[in-house]
């Protein structure tokens, strides 16, 4: 049985918005400060958005 990483999208930010990825980075930092150490920002190219995600391993 293999494990598959699953991602949960916490928030979405438009890539073309003012400030670029900064709002997403700030949101991820706030989530980490509130106890979600794996919150991170990734770029979703098809939707042209920055996503703040967490990853969990499911079996």
Secondary structure as the mmCIF struct_conf table of DSSP 4:
data_model
#
loop_
_struct_conf.conf_type_id
_struct_conf.id
_struct_conf.beg_label_comp_id
_struct_conf.beg_label_asym_id
_struct_conf.beg_label_seq_id
_struct_conf.end_label_comp_id
_struct_conf.end_label_asym_id
_struct_conf.end_label_seq_id
STRN STRN1 UNK A 4 UNK A 14
TURN_TY1_P TURN_TY1_P1 UNK A 15 UNK A 16
BEND BEND1 UNK A 17 UNK A 17
TURN_TY1_P TURN_TY1_P2 UNK A 18 UNK A 21
HELX_RH_AL_P HELX_RH_AL_P1 UNK A 22 UNK A 33
TURN_TY1_P TURN_TY1_P3 UNK A 34 UNK A 35
TURN_TY1_P TURN_TY1_P4 UNK A 37 UNK A 38
STRN STRN2 UNK A 40 UNK A 44
TURN_TY1_P TURN_TY1_P5 UNK A 45 UNK A 48
STRN STRN3 UNK A 49 UNK A 58
#
